[in-house]
Amino acid sequence: MNRYLFQRSDQPLSSISIHVINIYEQKNTLKFILLIMLLLIVFTSILYTNYLAQKLARVERNRVELIADTYKRLNNATGNEDLSFMFHIIETNKTVPLIITDEDGHISWNKNFDSVKMARDTNYLQKQLEIMKQDRPPIDIEYAPNKHQYIYYRDSYLLTQLRYFPYIQFAIILFFLGLSYLIFSTARRAEQNRVWAGMAKETAHQLGTPISALSGWV
Protein backbone atom coordinates (compact mmCIF):
# COMPACT_ATOMS: atom_id res chain seq x y z
CA MET A 1 0.00 0.00 0.00
CA ASN A 2 2.82 2.44 0.89
CA ARG A 3 4.56 1.63 -2.38
CA TYR A 4 1.38 2.33 -4.29
CA LEU A 5 0.88 5.61 -2.47
CA PHE A 6 4.51 6.69 -3.14
CA GLN A 7 4.12 6.04 -6.86
CA ARG A 8 0.82 7.85 -7.03
CA SER A 9 2.15 10.90 -5.19
CA ASP A 10 5.54 11.04 -6.94
CA GLN A 11 4.55 10.65 -10.60
CA PRO A 12 2.53 13.88 -11.12
CA LEU A 13 5.15 15.99 -9.32
CA SER A 14 7.91 14.58 -11.52
CA SER A 15 6.03 15.40 -14.73
CA ILE A 16 5.37 18.94 -13.53
CA SER A 17 9.05 19.43 -12.67
CA ILE A 18 10.07 18.25 -16.14
CA HIS A 19 7.57 20.66 -17.65
CA VAL A 20 9.04 23.56 -15.62
CA ILE A 21 12.58 22.63 -16.69
CA ASN A 22 11.51 22.55 -20.34
CA ILE A 23 9.97 26.01 -19.99
CA TYR A 24 13.19 27.42 -18.56
CA GLU A 25 15.26 25.79 -21.30
CA GLN A 26 13.01 27.29 -23.97
CA LYS A 27 13.28 30.74 -22.38
CA ASN A 28 17.07 30.55 -22.20
CA THR A 29 17.28 29.38 -25.80
CA LEU A 30 15.05 32.25 -26.93
CA LYS A 31 17.20 34.78 -25.05
CA PHE A 32 20.36 33.38 -26.63
CA ILE A 33 18.82 33.57 -30.11
CA LEU A 34 17.72 37.18 -29.53
CA LEU A 35 21.21 38.11 -28.33
CA ILE A 36 22.86 36.54 -31.38
CA MET A 37 20.40 38.31 -33.71
CA LEU A 38 21.11 41.63 -31.99
CA LEU A 39 24.87 41.23 -32.35
CA LEU A 40 24.54 40.23 -36.01
CA ILE A 41 22.31 43.20 -36.82
CA VAL A 42 24.59 45.67 -35.05
CA PHE A 43 27.79 44.23 -36.53
CA THR A 44 26.38 44.16 -40.07
CA SER A 45 24.94 47.65 -39.74
CA ILE A 46 28.23 49.10 -38.47
CA LEU A 47 30.22 47.45 -41.25
CA TYR A 48 27.88 48.60 -44.00
CA THR A 49 27.47 52.15 -42.74
CA ASN A 50 31.24 52.49 -42.30
CA TYR A 51 31.66 51.32 -45.88
CA LEU A 52 29.15 53.92 -47.11
CA ALA A 53 30.70 56.61 -44.91
CA GLN A 54 34.16 55.92 -46.33
CA LYS A 55 32.84 56.15 -49.88
CA LEU A 56 31.04 59.40 -49.13
CA ALA A 57 34.15 60.77 -47.37
CA ARG A 58 36.23 60.05 -50.49
CA VAL A 59 33.63 61.79 -52.65
CA GLU A 60 33.71 64.86 -50.42
CA ARG A 61 37.52 64.84 -50.38
CA ASN A 62 37.59 64.74 -54.17
CA ARG A 63 35.09 67.58 -54.30
CA VAL A 64 37.20 69.74 -52.00
CA GLU A 65 40.34 68.97 -54.01
CA LEU A 66 38.48 69.98 -57.16
CA ILE A 67 37.43 73.25 -55.51
CA ALA A 68 41.04 73.84 -54.41
CA ASP A 69 42.25 73.29 -57.96
CA THR A 70 39.53 75.64 -59.22
CA TYR A 71 40.67 78.37 -56.85
CA LYS A 72 44.21 77.90 -58.03
CA ARG A 73 43.09 78.32 -61.63
CA LEU A 74 41.03 81.38 -60.72
CA ASN A 75 44.04 83.03 -59.14
CA ASN A 76 46.12 82.33 -62.25
CA ALA A 77 43.37 83.14 -64.76
CA THR A 78 43.82 85.83 -67.36
CA GLY A 79 41.18 88.26 -68.48
CA ASN A 80 40.37 86.32 -71.65
CA GLU A 81 39.28 83.08 -69.93
CA ASP A 82 35.69 82.10 -69.32
CA LEU A 83 35.39 81.82 -65.53
CA SER A 84 31.71 80.89 -65.37
CA PHE A 85 32.44 77.17 -65.29
CA MET A 86 34.91 77.59 -62.43
CA PHE A 87 32.42 79.57 -60.40
CA HIS A 88 29.82 76.93 -61.16
CA ILE A 89 32.09 74.24 -59.66
CA ILE A 90 32.41 76.27 -56.48
CA GLU A 91 28.69 76.98 -56.22
CA THR A 92 27.72 73.33 -56.70
CA ASN A 93 29.14 72.54 -53.26
CA LYS A 94 26.02 72.81 -51.09
CA THR A 95 26.93 70.40 -48.28
CA VAL A 96 30.63 70.45 -47.31
CA PRO A 97 31.60 73.35 -44.97
CA LEU A 98 34.74 75.12 -46.25
CA ILE A 99 37.11 77.78 -44.93
CA ILE A 100 39.96 79.28 -46.94
CA THR A 101 42.77 81.09 -45.12
CA ASP A 102 45.90 82.90 -46.19
CA GLU A 103 49.42 82.05 -45.05
CA ASP A 104 48.91 83.96 -41.80
CA GLY A 105 45.78 82.01 -40.92
CA HIS A 106 43.31 84.80 -41.63
CA ILE A 107 39.97 83.67 -43.01
CA SER A 108 39.41 84.92 -46.53
CA TRP A 109 36.36 82.89 -47.58
CA ASN A 110 33.86 80.41 -46.15
CA LYS A 111 30.88 78.41 -47.36
CA ASN A 112 28.07 76.25 -45.98
CA PHE A 113 28.03 77.56 -42.42
CA ASP A 114 25.05 78.58 -40.34
CA SER A 115 24.47 82.25 -41.11
CA VAL A 116 22.40 82.74 -37.95
CA LYS A 117 25.22 81.50 -35.72
CA MET A 118 27.69 83.62 -37.64
CA ALA A 119 25.56 86.70 -37.00
CA ARG A 120 25.18 85.96 -33.29
CA ASP A 121 28.82 85.03 -32.62
CA THR A 122 31.61 86.97 -34.31
CA ASN A 123 34.11 84.25 -33.34
CA TYR A 124 32.00 81.40 -34.71
CA LEU A 125 34.07 80.92 -37.87
CA GLN A 126 37.33 81.08 -35.95
CA LYS A 127 36.08 78.38 -33.58
CA GLN A 128 35.06 76.22 -36.52
CA LEU A 129 38.47 76.75 -38.07
CA GLU A 130 40.20 75.52 -34.92
CA ILE A 131 38.02 72.40 -34.93
CA MET A 132 38.88 71.78 -38.58
CA LYS A 133 42.61 72.15 -37.87
CA GLN A 134 42.39 69.44 -35.24
CA ASP A 135 40.31 67.19 -37.49
CA ARG A 136 42.52 66.93 -40.59
CA PRO A 137 45.38 68.78 -42.34
CA PRO A 138 44.41 71.46 -44.89
CA ILE A 139 44.70 71.29 -48.65
CA ASP A 140 47.49 73.54 -49.86
CA ILE A 141 46.66 75.90 -52.73
CA GLU A 142 49.86 77.25 -54.25
CA TYR A 143 48.44 79.92 -56.50
CA ALA A 144 51.82 81.57 -57.14
CA PRO A 145 55.50 80.79 -56.41
CA ASN A 146 55.93 80.74 -52.62
CA LYS A 147 52.39 82.02 -52.14
CA HIS A 148 49.85 79.72 -50.54
CA GLN A 149 46.29 79.53 -49.42
CA TYR A 150 44.88 76.76 -47.29
CA ILE A 151 41.47 75.20 -47.56
CA TYR A 152 39.98 73.53 -44.51
CA TYR A 153 36.85 71.44 -44.50
CA ARG A 154 34.87 69.09 -42.33
CA ASP A 155 32.39 66.29 -42.92
CA SER A 156 29.01 67.26 -44.24
CA TYR A 157 25.90 66.92 -42.10
CA LEU A 158 24.84 63.89 -44.16
CA LEU A 159 28.15 62.12 -43.58
CA THR A 160 28.00 62.86 -39.85
CA GLN A 161 24.51 61.40 -39.66
CA LEU A 162 25.69 58.32 -41.54
CA ARG A 163 28.55 57.78 -39.10
CA TYR A 164 26.27 57.94 -36.04
CA PHE A 165 23.40 55.97 -37.57
CA PRO A 166 24.48 52.44 -36.46
CA TYR A 167 24.92 53.58 -32.86
CA ILE A 168 21.47 55.15 -32.83
CA GLN A 169 20.10 51.97 -34.34
CA PHE A 170 21.90 49.94 -31.67
CA ALA A 171 20.33 52.07 -28.92
CA ILE A 172 16.85 51.58 -30.42
CA ILE A 173 17.38 47.82 -30.66
CA LEU A 174 18.58 47.73 -27.04
CA PHE A 175 15.46 49.63 -25.99
CA PHE A 176 13.11 47.17 -27.69
CA LEU A 177 15.18 44.23 -26.45
CA GLY A 178 14.90 45.51 -22.88
CA LEU A 179 11.16 45.99 -23.34
CA SER A 180 10.86 42.44 -24.68
CA TYR A 181 12.85 41.15 -21.72
CA LEU A 182 10.49 42.86 -19.29
CA ILE A 183 7.50 41.36 -21.09
CA PHE A 184 9.04 37.88 -21.06
CA SER A 185 9.99 38.24 -17.38
CA THR A 186 6.42 39.21 -16.49
CA ALA A 187 5.07 36.28 -18.49
CA ARG A 188 7.58 33.93 -16.82
CA ARG A 189 6.61 35.04 -13.33
CA ALA A 190 2.93 34.58 -14.17
CA GLU A 191 3.65 31.13 -15.57
CA GLN A 192 5.67 30.22 -12.47
CA ASN A 193 2.77 31.25 -10.28
CA ARG A 194 0.42 29.07 -12.33
CA VAL A 195 2.84 26.13 -12.07
CA TRP A 196 3.20 26.47 -8.31
CA ALA A 197 -0.56 26.76 -7.94
CA GLY A 198 -0.99 23.62 -10.06
CA MET A 199 1.61 21.77 -8.01
CA ALA A 200 -0.11 22.79 -4.78
CA LYS A 201 -3.49 21.61 -6.07
CA GLU A 202 -2.02 18.34 -7.33
CA THR A 203 -0.18 17.77 -4.03
CA ALA A 204 -3.34 18.44 -2.05
CA HIS A 205 -5.25 16.05 -4.29
CA GLN A 206 -2.64 13.30 -4.01
CA LEU A 207 -2.37 13.69 -0.23
CA GLY A 208 -6.11 13.68 0.15
CA THR A 209 -6.50 10.03 -0.93
CA PRO A 210 -4.05 8.42 1.55
CA ILE A 211 -5.10 10.74 4.34
CA SER A 212 -8.72 9.74 3.79
CA ALA A 213 -7.71 6.08 3.76
CA LEU A 214 -5.66 6.47 6.95
CA SER A 215 -8.53 8.33 8.59
CA GLY A 216 -10.82 5.47 7.66
CA TRP A 217 -8.41 2.88 9.07
CA VAL A 218 -8.01 4.91 12.25
C-alpha positions, -999 to 999 in steps of 0.1 A, spaced: 0 0 0 28 24 9 46 16 -24 14 23 -43 9 56 -25 45 67 -31 41 60 -69 8 78 -70 21 109 -52 55 110 -69 46 107 -106 25 139 -111 52 160 -93 79 146 -115 60 154 -147 54 189 -135 90 194 -127 101 182 -161 76 207 -176 90 236 -156 126 226 -167 115 226 -203 100 260 -200 132 274 -186 153 258 -213 130 273 -240 133 307 -224 171 305 -222 173 294 -258 151 322 -269 172 348 -250 204 334 -266 188 336 -301 177 372 -295 212 381 -283 229 365 -314 204 383 -337 211 416 -320 249 412 -324 245 402 -360 223 432 -368 246 457 -350 278 442 -365 264 442 -401 249 477 -397 282 491 -385 302 475 -413 279 486 -440 275 522 -427 312 525 -423 317 513 -459 291 539 -471 307 566 -449 342 559 -463 328 561 -499 310 594 -491 341 608 -474 362 600 -505 336 618 -526 337 649 -504 375 648 -504 376 647 -542 351 676 -543 372 697 -520 403 690 -540 385 700 -572 374 733 -555 410 738 -544 422 733 -580 395 756 -592 407 784 -568 442 779 -580 431 783 -616 410 814 -607 440 830 -591 461 823 -623 434 831 -648 438 858 -674 412 883 -685 404 863 -716 393 831 -699 357 821 -693 354 818 -655 317 809 -654 324 772 -653 349 776 -624 324 796 -604 298 769 -612 321 742 -597 324 763 -565 287 770 -562 277 733 -567 291 725 -533 260 728 -511 269 704 -483 306 704 -473 316 733 -450 347 751 -462 371 778 -449 400 793 -469 428 811 -451 459 829 -462 494 821 -451 489 840 -418 458 820 -409 433 848 -416 400 837 -430 394 849 -465 364 829 -476 339 804 -462 309 784 -474 281 762 -460 280 776 -424 250 786 -403 245 823 -411 224 827 -379 252 815 -357 277 836 -376 256 867 -370 252 860 -333 288 850 -326 316 870 -343 341 842 -333 320 814 -347 341 809 -379 373 811 -360 361 784 -336 351 762 -365 385 768 -381 402 755 -349 380 724 -349 389 718 -386 426 722 -379 424 694 -352 403 672 -375 425 669 -406 454 688 -423 444 715 -449 447 713 -486 475 735 -499 467 759 -527 499 772 -542 484 799 -565 518 816 -571 555 808 -564 559 807 -526 524 820 -521 499 797 -505 463 795 -494 449 768 -473 415 752 -476 400 735 -445 368 714 -445 349 691 -423 324 663 -429 290 673 -442 259 669 -421 248 639 -442 282 621 -436 280 629 -399 245 614 -397 257 583 -415 285 578 -391 263 579 -360 234 560 -376 245 524 -365 249 536 -329 215 551 -328 201 520 -343 219 499 -317 203 521 -289 169 516 -304 174 478 -307 186 477 -270 155 496 -260 131 472 -277 152 442 -264 149 455 -229 112 460 -233 109 424 -247 129 412 -217 105 429 -193 75 414 -211 90 379 -211 100 382 -174 64 392 -165 51 363 -185 76 339 -168 66 350 -133 29 346 -142 36 311 -156 57 302 -125 28 312 -103 4 291 -123 28 261 -121 32 265 -83 -6 268 -79 -10 236 -101 16 218 -80 -1 228 -48 -35 216 -61 -20 183 -73 -2 178 -40 -33 184 -20 -53 161 -43 -26 133 -40 -24 137 -2 -61 137 2 -65 100 -9 -40 84 15 -51 107 43 -87 97 38 -77 61 38 -57 65 70 -85 83 86 -108 55 77 -84 29 91 -80 49 123 
